[in-house]
Amino acid sequence: MEVRHDFHDREALYLSRKHNLLFALYVLLGVFALSTSAIFVKLSSAPAPITALYRMFFSFILLLPFLLIVPNALADLRKITRKQWIWGSLSGAFIAVHYLLWFESLLFTSVASSTVLVTLQPLFAFIGGYLIYGERLRKVAVSGGVLSIVGSVIIGWGDMQLGEAALYGDILALLGAAAITAYFLIAQNVRKHMSLVPFGIIVYSTSSLFLLAYCLMMQAPLVGYPASDWLCFLGLAIIPTLMGQTIFNWLIKWLSASTISMSILGEPIGTCLLAYLIWGESITLPQALGSCVIFIGIYIFLRFNKSGNADGISENKEKSL
């Protein structure tokens, strides 16, 4: 009897490790996909609002066929309540603001600085969780948060030496981090009651509408861009959105928010590497030092924070995509 119990324990451990390996592969794919976002934006000559608009619009169009491909997706979309539509639309509005601010920041500061600062969203997420949900933080975790802020100051101080424009870009990137935090705080709650494809349809469609309204208000031309820009728009939709953002929207059902947030911190590494390979964009000493301090601070914050499971796997299960 004890032998059988030991066998089942070993089998469960094997399956757990197998699932963790599978999740790790998806995380790596998602992080790499997100890493290409800033590269596509830099390659595009279109204004930031237009780039953000077509990223979301093409993502919405490309996701539509999955309503028919994924079992129960269309039926789940029809069951969505008015309250869920409202919260889902609010998520779309915040992700639209996030892309507007982040894409605009890339016009003023370096890819390295902008990407590192915008991935401070895990820090904002835990602060938001404390203020909204009353999550209590350990002093060690708070010290990690303070350390991350120090890292941001180091990057900002270094860019101040480059000029006011770079510092302005850093501020936009930080505001973009706050906007994506609001998106995740809402989305993680909405996703408990909504499957992946309908959620993506709502978020990508409503964000497209918000961005379209903004572009019309700013009188930004909707057409007349070179073929290279349209390829960038399509690339943004396929790689960093459908293969990046959507993957993390799916993983949040099984992995804890802390695990997802920590994983996204790998994005600047991939982005800086790609920026170096494509443009030879060097990383300054303040950027490198500030990045290291940010990563250490957020690691301490997540390591000693009470929230989340030990292994990072959520007990929530999704009935269907």
Secondary structure, DSSP 8 states (H G I E B T S, - for coil): -HHHHHHHHHHHHHHHHHHHHHHHHHHHHHHHHHHTHHHHHHH--S-HHHHHHHHHHHHHHHHTTHHHHSTTHHHHHHH--HHHHHHHHHHHHHHHHHHHHHHHHTTTS-HHHHHHHHTTHHHHHHHHHHHHH-----HHHHHHHHHHHHHHHHHHHHHHHH-HHHHHHHHHHHHHHHHHHHHHHHHHHHTTSS-HHHHHHHHHHHHHHHHHHHHHHTT--SS---HHHHHHHHHHIIIIIIIIIHHHHHHTTTB-HHHHHHHHTTHHHHHHHHHHHHH-----HHHHHHHHHHHHHHHHHHHS-S-S-SS-B-S---S--
